């Protein structure tokens, strides 16, 4: 069941909210957990049993881990890690590993073996990262384990953020599971935020997606350089409004239930460097990799450096280069089992290292606006790689962007596309101005009581427009559902 479907908007959501608000407070968590399991079963009825079993096993393994020290604690810790990573590797990456093995067999003259392709379970990447965060935090004694299995299950299964995040740490949600407010302001603010996200997805991202798909499908005779750049820039805005739209909907829906989920985006396209971009884009993923991968790697590397200077560089730069390289290699692989995602992760890591070596100093000299323009150019190229189905497709599309040739275009970019592209660009870059950024914070995060009626009316208008668009064109899945 998808947030931007008529089934969810007109039937599931109203029935759920009315029932949730009417039910006694002490039964709300159980009701929410049962509904969340039903929500997941709707899209992945088979995998829900595997997920439920892993949640049950994790709960008892981590609880026992918290009661022991020394060798037993390490064994239980690694047992939890291997359980979660094993499920992720099997379901998400086994097809990729088998395909690469078959290629090697073919090179050696062998024949590929029989293998039934696995279907990627919904939300497995996000679910795994939340479970790993729980294990890591209990291991570090920065969080006490949940006392009740139903509380831990709700932390994992809660349907607003189940499929595509934000990635929530246990400490961010545990207190809210046991005690959270129930106010009309939260309900209205959450409803408004949900509709903002719905409009982002349906009215902007989906409109751009139609033309982006057509442009990326053009062959070498049809695709001109101008059209290639148009498609690349449009996809850059499409993926932002698609993913941030889901995040807004998740945060808004959780807010209607009394939960406060962490923010996940902060005007990423006004970044003046790739380093800044990753502080603004998918912030819960960035902070997850920072805390659980980058910092431990940096610490481990620092203990093994042979001298203060290594390969002519200061030790701190070498530490950063090693940790950043491995972190973004894993980040790329997390996004998908394909060489394009791996190369995309390497691409991001290279520019983070270049930032550390000299680009940040260079951007200080150029000023803010040139830094944003250069960074946006780097981001656009990266998104072309991210979207490409293969390295060959990426090479073809990139070549068309930079050969500056004409083509015989057989598609027509309509006025609606150009209007939404302009609106997307306006909202993406407006956050770079301080006053507009403050206005956006108020618009998204804290509409005042005096303006709540106006925001509620705007939310209703956005709902009507979005539902009309869904009814006329149908719904499309969110891009990050693939991961």
C-alpha positions as CSV (number, residue, x, y, z in Angstrom):
1,X,0.0,0.0,0.0
2,X,1.5,3.3,-1.1
3,X,1.0,6.7,0.6
4,X,0.1,8.4,-2.8
5,X,-2.6,5.9,-3.8
6,X,-6.4,6.5,-3.6
7,X,-6.7,3.3,-1.6
8,X,-4.5,4.7,1.2
9,X,-5.7,8.3,1.1
10,X,-9.5,7.7,0.8
11,X,-9.9,4.5,2.8
12,X,-7.0,3.2,4.8
13,X,-5.9,6.5,6.3
14,X,-9.3,7.9,7.4
15,X,-10.4,4.6,8.9
16,X,-7.1,4.2,10.7
17,X,-7.0,7.7,12.1
18,X,-10.6,7.7,13.4
19,X,-10.0,4.4,15.1
20,X,-6.7,5.5,16.5
21,X,-8.1,8.6,18.0
22,X,-11.2,6.9,19.5
23,X,-9.3,4.0,21.1
24,X,-8.2,4.1,24.7
25,X,-4.7,5.5,25.2
26,X,-3.3,2.3,26.8
27,X,-4.3,0.3,23.7
28,X,-3.0,2.8,21.1
29,X,0.5,1.2,20.8
30,X,-0.9,-2.3,20.3
31,X,-3.4,-1.1,17.7
32,X,-0.7,0.9,15.9
33,X,1.6,-2.2,15.9
34,X,-1.2,-4.4,14.5
35,X,-2.1,-1.9,11.8
36,X,1.6,-1.5,10.9
37,X,2.0,-5.3,10.5
38,X,-1.1,-5.3,8.3
39,X,0.3,-2.4,6.3
40,X,3.5,-4.3,5.6
41,X,1.7,-7.6,4.9
42,X,-0.3,-5.7,2.2
43,X,2.9,-5.2,0.2
44,X,5.1,-8.1,1.4
45,X,3.0,-10.9,2.9
46,X,5.7,-13.5,2.7
47,X,8.6,-11.6,4.0
48,X,6.7,-10.3,7.1
49,X,7.2,-13.7,8.8
50,X,11.0,-13.5,8.2
51,X,11.0,-10.0,9.5
52,X,8.9,-10.9,12.6
53,X,11.2,-13.8,13.4
54,X,14.3,-11.6,13.1
55,X,12.7,-8.9,15.4
56,X,11.9,-11.6,18.0
57,X,15.4,-13.0,17.8
58,X,17.0,-9.6,17.9
59,X,15.0,-8.6,21.0
60,X,16.1,-11.5,23.1
61,X,19.7,-11.5,21.8
62,X,20.3,-7.8,22.5
63,X,18.5,-8.1,25.9
64,X,20.8,-10.9,26.9
65,X,23.8,-8.9,25.5
66,X,23.0,-6.0,27.8
67,X,23.2,-8.3,30.9
68,X,26.7,-9.7,30.1
69,X,30.2,-8.4,29.7
70,X,33.3,-9.7,28.1
71,X,33.3,-12.7,25.7
72,X,29.6,-13.5,26.0
73,X,28.7,-9.9,25.2
74,X,30.8,-9.9,22.1
75,X,29.4,-13.2,20.9
76,X,25.8,-12.0,21.3
77,X,26.7,-8.6,19.7
78,X,28.2,-10.3,16.6
79,X,25.3,-12.8,16.5
80,X,22.9,-9.8,16.2
81,X,25.0,-8.1,13.5
82,X,25.4,-11.3,11.5
83,X,21.7,-12.0,11.7
84,X,20.7,-8.6,10.3
85,X,23.5,-8.2,7.7
86,X,23.0,-11.8,6.6
87,X,19.3,-11.1,5.8
88,X,20.3,-7.9,4.0
89,X,23.1,-9.6,2.0
90,X,20.9,-12.6,1.0
91,X,17.8,-10.8,-0.1
92,X,19.3,-7.6,-1.5
93,X,22.7,-8.7,-2.9
94,X,22.6,-12.4,-3.7
95,X,21.2,-11.9,-7.2
96,X,24.1,-9.5,-7.8
97,X,26.7,-11.9,-6.4
98,X,25.3,-14.8,-8.5
99,X,25.3,-12.7,-11.7
100,X,29.0,-11.7,-11.1
101,X,29.9,-15.3,-10.5
102,X,28.2,-16.4,-13.6
103,X,30.1,-13.8,-15.6
104,X,33.4,-15.2,-14.2
105,X,32.3,-18.7,-15.1
106,X,31.5,-17.5,-18.7
107,X,35.0,-16.0,-19.0
108,X,36.4,-19.3,-18.0
109,X,34.2,-21.3,-20.4
110,X,31.8,-22.6,-17.7
111,X,28.1,-22.6,-17.8
112,X,25.9,-20.5,-15.4
113,X,24.1,-22.4,-12.7
114,X,20.4,-22.4,-12.1
115,X,19.3,-19.6,-9.8
116,X,15.8,-18.3,-9.0
117,X,15.9,-14.5,-8.7
118,X,15.0,-13.2,-5.3
119,X,12.5,-10.4,-4.9
120,X,13.7,-7.5,-2.8
121,X,11.5,-7.2,0.3
122,X,10.0,-3.7,0.9
123,X,12.0,-1.5,3.2
124,X,14.7,-4.0,4.0
125,X,17.6,-1.5,3.9
126,X,15.9,1.0,6.2
127,X,14.6,-1.8,8.6
128,X,18.1,-3.3,8.8
129,X,19.8,0.0,9.6
130,X,17.3,0.7,12.4
131,X,17.9,-2.8,13.9
132,X,21.6,-2.3,13.6
133,X,21.4,1.1,15.3
134,X,19.6,-0.6,18.2
135,X,22.3,-3.3,18.6
136,X,25.1,-0.7,18.4
137,X,23.6,1.6,20.9
138,X,22.9,-1.1,23.4
139,X,26.4,-2.5,22.9
140,X,27.9,1.0,23.6
141,X,25.6,1.3,26.6
142,X,24.2,4.6,25.2
143,X,20.7,3.1,25.2
144,X,19.0,0.6,27.5
145,X,17.2,-2.2,25.7
146,X,13.4,-2.1,25.4
147,X,11.7,-3.9,28.3
148,X,8.7,-5.1,26.2
149,X,8.9,-6.9,22.9
150,X,5.9,-5.0,21.6
151,X,7.8,-1.7,22.1
152,X,10.7,-2.9,20.1
153,X,8.5,-4.3,17.4
154,X,6.7,-0.9,17.2
155,X,10.1,0.8,16.8
156,X,10.8,-1.4,13.8
157,X,7.3,-1.8,12.3
158,X,5.8,1.6,12.8
159,X,4.3,2.1,9.3
160,X,4.8,5.9,8.7
161,X,8.5,5.5,8.3
162,X,8.7,1.7,7.7
163,X,9.5,1.6,4.0
164,X,11.8,4.6,3.3
165,X,12.7,6.2,6.6
166,X,13.7,8.6,8.1
167,X,16.1,6.2,9.8
168,X,15.2,6.5,13.5
169,X,17.6,5.8,16.4
170,X,16.1,3.9,19.3
171,X,16.8,6.8,21.7
172,X,14.8,9.1,19.4
173,X,11.7,7.0,19.6
174,X,11.7,5.0,22.8
175,X,10.4,7.8,25.1
176,X,7.7,8.6,22.6
177,X,6.5,5.0,22.5
178,X,5.8,5.1,26.2
179,X,4.6,8.7,26.5
180,X,3.7,11.2,23.8
181,X,1.3,14.2,23.5
182,X,-2.1,14.1,22.0
183,X,-2.9,17.6,20.9
184,X,-5.0,19.1,18.2
185,X,-2.0,21.2,17.1
186,X,0.0,18.1,16.4
187,X,-2.9,16.6,14.4
188,X,-3.3,19.7,12.3
189,X,0.4,20.4,11.8
190,X,0.9,16.7,10.9
191,X,-1.9,16.8,8.4
192,X,-0.5,19.9,6.8
193,X,3.0,18.4,6.6
194,X,1.6,15.2,5.1
195,X,-0.2,17.1,2.4
196,X,3.0,19.1,1.6
197,X,4.8,15.9,1.0
198,X,1.9,14.5,-1.1
199,X,1.9,17.6,-3.3
200,X,5.7,17.3,-3.7
201,X,5.4,13.8,-4.9
202,X,2.2,14.0,-7.0
203,X,2.2,17.5,-8.4
204,X,6.0,18.0,-8.9
205,X,8.0,14.8,-8.9
206,X,5.6,12.6,-10.9
207,X,5.1,15.3,-13.5
208,X,8.9,15.6,-14.0
209,X,9.2,11.8,-14.0
210,X,7.0,11.3,-17.1
211,X,9.3,13.5,-19.3
212,X,12.5,12.3,-17.5
213,X,11.7,8.7,-18.4
214,X,11.1,9.6,-22.0
215,X,14.3,11.5,-22.3
216,X,16.5,8.8,-20.7
217,X,14.9,6.3,-23.1
218,X,16.0,8.2,-26.3
219,X,18.6,6.6,-28.5
220,X,21.7,8.2,-29.9
221,X,19.9,9.6,-33.0
222,X,17.2,11.3,-30.9
223,X,19.0,12.6,-27.8
224,X,20.5,16.0,-28.3
225,X,22.9,17.5,-25.8
226,X,20.3,20.1,-24.8
227,X,17.7,17.4,-24.2
228,X,20.3,15.3,-22.2
229,X,21.0,18.2,-19.9
230,X,17.2,18.9,-19.5
231,X,16.7,15.3,-18.5
232,X,19.6,15.3,-16.1
233,X,18.5,18.5,-14.3
234,X,14.9,17.4,-14.2
235,X,15.9,14.1,-12.6
236,X,17.9,16.0,-10.1
237,X,14.8,17.8,-8.9
238,X,12.6,14.7,-9.4
239,X,14.5,12.5,-7.0
240,X,14.7,15.3,-4.4
241,X,10.9,16.1,-4.4
242,X,10.1,12.4,-4.6
243,X,12.2,11.4,-1.6
244,X,11.7,14.5,0.5
245,X,8.0,14.2,-0.3
246,X,7.9,10.7,1.2
247,X,9.8,12.0,4.2
248,X,7.4,14.9,4.7
249,X,4.5,12.4,4.5
250,X,6.1,10.1,7.0
251,X,7.0,12.9,9.4
252,X,3.5,14.4,9.1
253,X,1.7,11.1,9.6
254,X,3.8,10.3,12.6
255,X,3.1,13.8,14.0
256,X,-0.7,13.2,13.7
257,X,-0.1,10.2,16.0
258,X,2.0,12.2,18.5
259,X,5.5,11.1,17.3
260,X,8.3,13.5,16.3
261,X,10.5,11.9,13.7
262,X,13.9,13.5,12.8
263,X,14.2,15.8,9.8
264,X,15.8,14.2,6.7
265,X,16.4,17.1,4.3
266,X,17.5,20.7,4.6
267,X,17.6,22.4,1.2
268,X,20.4,20.2,-0.1
269,X,20.8,22.0,-3.5
270,X,22.0,25.2,-1.9
271,X,25.1,23.3,-0.6
272,X,28.5,25.0,-1.3
273,X,30.4,21.7,-1.3
274,X,29.7,17.9,-1.4
275,X,30.7,17.8,2.3
276,X,27.8,20.3,3.0
277,X,25.5,18.4,0.6
278,X,25.8,15.3,2.8
279,X,24.9,17.3,5.8
280,X,21.7,18.4,4.1
281,X,20.7,15.3,2.0
282,X,19.2,12.2,3.6
283,X,20.5,13.4,7.0
284,X,19.5,10.4,9.0
285,X,21.5,8.1,6.6
286,X,24.5,10.4,6.7
287,X,24.5,10.5,10.5
288,X,24.1,6.7,10.6
289,X,27.1,6.2,8.4
290,X,29.1,8.8,10.3
291,X,28.4,7.3,13.8
292,X,28.5,3.6,13.0
293,X,31.0,3.4,10.1
294,X,33.1,6.5,9.5
295,X,34.0,7.3,13.1
296,X,34.9,3.7,14.1
297,X,37.0,3.4,10.8
298,X,38.7,6.7,11.5
299,X,39.6,5.6,15.0
300,X,40.8,2.2,13.8
301,X,42.9,3.8,11.1
302,X,44.5,6.4,13.5
303,X,45.8,3.5,15.7
304,X,47.6,1.9,12.8
305,X,49.3,4.9,11.1
306,X,53.0,4.3,11.2
307,X,54.0,8.0,11.6
308,X,52.6,11.5,11.9
309,X,53.0,12.0,8.2
310,X,52.2,9.3,5.6
311,X,52.6,9.5,1.9
312,X,53.5,13.1,2.3
313,X,50.1,14.0,3.9
314,X,49.2,14.9,7.5
315,X,47.9,11.9,9.5
316,X,44.5,13.5,9.9
317,X,44.0,13.8,6.2
318,X,45.1,10.2,5.6
319,X,42.6,9.0,8.3
320,X,39.8,11.0,6.6
321,X,40.6,9.6,3.2
322,X,40.6,6.0,4.3
323,X,37.5,6.3,6.4
324,X,35.6,8.4,3.8
325,X,36.5,6.0,1.0
326,X,35.3,2.9,2.7
327,X,32.2,4.7,4.1
328,X,30.9,5.9,0.7
329,X,31.8,2.7,-1.0
330,X,29.4,1.0,1.5
331,X,26.9,3.9,1.1
332,X,26.8,3.3,-2.6
333,X,26.5,-0.4,-2.2
334,X,23.7,0.1,0.4
335,X,21.7,2.0,-2.3
336,X,21.6,-1.0,-4.6
337,X,23.3,-4.2,-5.9
338,X,24.7,-2.7,-9.1
339,X,28.0,-1.3,-10.3
340,X,26.4,2.0,-11.0
341,X,25.5,2.5,-7.3
342,X,29.0,1.3,-6.2
343,X,30.6,3.8,-8.6
344,X,28.2,6.5,-7.4
345,X,29.4,5.9,-3.9
346,X,33.0,6.1,-5.0
347,X,32.2,9.3,-6.9
348,X,30.8,10.9,-3.8
349,X,33.7,9.8,-1.7
350,X,36.2,11.2,-4.1
351,X,34.7,14.7,-3.9
352,X,34.5,14.5,-0.1
353,X,38.3,13.8,-0.1
354,X,38.9,16.6,-2.6
355,X,37.0,18.9,-0.4
356,X,39.3,18.0,2.5
357,X,42.4,18.4,0.4
358,X,41.7,21.7,-1.3
359,X,38.2,22.3,-2.6
360,X,36.8,23.8,0.6
361,X,39.6,26.4,0.6
362,X,39.0,27.0,-3.1
363,X,35.2,27.6,-2.5
364,X,36.0,30.1,0.2
365,X,37.9,32.1,-2.3
366,X,35.2,31.8,-5.1
367,X,32.3,33.0,-2.8
368,X,29.0,31.3,-2.0
369,X,27.2,31.5,-5.3
370,X,30.0,30.0,-7.5
371,X,30.5,27.3,-4.9
372,X,26.8,26.4,-5.1
373,X,26.9,26.3,-8.9
374,X,29.9,24.1,-9.1
375,X,28.5,21.8,-6.4
376,X,25.2,21.5,-8.2
377,X,27.0,20.6,-11.4
378,X,28.8,17.8,-9.5
379,X,25.5,16.6,-8.0
380,X,23.8,16.5,-11.4
381,X,26.5,14.3,-12.9
382,X,26.3,12.1,-9.9
383,X,22.5,11.7,-10.3
384,X,22.9,10.7,-13.9
385,X,25.1,7.8,-12.8
386,X,22.7,7.0,-10.0
387,X,19.8,6.7,-12.4
388,X,21.6,4.8,-15.1
389,X,20.7,1.1,-15.4
390,X,24.3,0.2,-16.4
391,X,27.8,1.7,-16.8
392,X,27.2,1.6,-20.5
393,X,24.1,3.6,-20.2
394,X,25.9,6.1,-18.1
395,X,28.7,6.4,-20.6
396,X,26.3,7.0,-23.4
397,X,24.2,9.6,-21.6
398,X,27.3,11.5,-20.3
399,X,28.8,11.5,-23.8
400,X,25.6,13.0,-25.2
401,X,25.7,15.7,-22.5
402,X,29.2,16.9,-23.4
403,X,29.4,16.4,-27.1
404,X,27.0,19.3,-27.7
405,X,25.3,17.7,-30.7
406,X,21.8,17.9,-32.0
407,X,19.4,15.1,-32.3
408,X,16.1,14.2,-33.9
409,X,13.8,14.5,-30.9
410,X,10.5,12.7,-31.1
411,X,9.1,13.9,-27.7
412,X,7.5,17.2,-26.9
413,X,8.2,18.8,-23.5
414,X,4.9,20.3,-22.5
415,X,4.2,23.5,-20.6
416,X,3.2,21.6,-17.5
417,X,6.7,20.1,-17.4
418,X,8.5,23.4,-17.7
419,X,6.2,25.0,-15.1
420,X,6.9,22.2,-12.5
421,X,10.6,22.3,-13.4
422,X,10.7,26.1,-12.7
423,X,8.7,25.6,-9.4
424,X,11.1,22.8,-8.4
425,X,14.1,25.0,-9.0
426,X,12.6,27.9,-7.2
427,X,11.8,25.9,-4.0
428,X,15.1,24.0,-4.2
429,X,17.3,27.1,-4.3
430,X,15.2,29.6,-2.3
431,X,16.5,28.0,0.9
432,X,19.8,29.6,0.2
433,X,18.5,33.0,1.2
434,X,18.3,33.6,5.0
435,X,14.8,35.2,5.1
436,X,13.3,32.6,2.8
437,X,15.0,29.9,4.7
438,X,13.3,31.2,7.9
439,X,10.0,31.4,6.1
440,X,10.4,27.8,4.9
441,X,11.2,26.6,8.5
442,X,7.9,28.2,9.6
443,X,6.1,26.7,6.6
444,X,7.4,23.2,7.2
445,X,8.1,23.0,10.9
446,X,6.1,25.4,13.1
447,X,3.1,27.1,11.6
448,X,1.7,29.3,14.4
449,X,-1.7,29.1,16.0
450,X,-2.9,32.3,14.3
451,X,-2.0,30.9,10.8
452,X,-3.1,27.3,11.4
453,X,-6.5,27.8,9.8
454,X,-4.8,29.2,6.6
455,X,-2.3,26.3,6.5
456,X,-5.2,23.8,7.0
457,X,-7.1,25.3,4.1
458,X,-3.9,25.1,2.0
459,X,-3.5,21.5,3.0
460,X,-7.1,20.7,1.9
461,X,-6.5,22.4,-1.4
462,X,-3.3,20.4,-2.0
463,X,-5.1,17.2,-1.1
464,X,-7.9,18.0,-3.7
465,X,-5.3,18.8,-6.4
466,X,-3.2,15.7,-5.6
467,X,-6.1,13.3,-5.5
468,X,-7.4,14.7,-8.8
469,X,-3.9,14.1,-10.3
470,X,-3.8,10.5,-8.9
471,X,-7.3,9.8,-10.2
472,X,-6.5,11.0,-13.7
473,X,-3.0,9.5,-14.1
474,X,-2.7,6.8,-11.4
475,X,0.0,6.6,-8.8
476,X,3.7,5.8,-9.1
477,X,5.9,4.2,-6.5
478,X,8.5,6.3,-4.6
479,X,12.0,6.1,-6.0
480,X,13.6,5.0,-2.7
481,X,11.2,2.0,-2.5
482,X,13.9,0.3,-4.7
483,X,16.3,0.4,-1.8
